[in-house]
Amino acid sequence: MNEQFQRALQLHQSGQLRDAEIAYRQILEQNPNHADALHLLGVIAHQCGNSGDATQWIQRAIAINPNCAAYYSNLADAHRT
């Protein structure tokens, strides 16, 4: 799973948002509680201007891992738009 996540993250960081989204969703098919994949789907949604979906994805990540400050920061960003 780690290699698959790293590949998805590289796609995301290189601006290939659609491919990254597909990769994160594939991770979630195998592990629906992968908090980082949920969080980053939220980040992509926010980057694409969909703050409603962004907050839902990120809130799901927070429910799984409430100790990650980056999740809260990105949730706040999504709420600001």
Secondary structure as UniProt FT lines:
FT   HELIX           2..13
FT   TURN            14..15
FT   HELIX           17..30
FT   TURN            32..33
FT   HELIX           35..47
FT   TURN            48..49
FT   HELIX           51..64
FT   TURN            66..67
FT   HELIX           69..80
//
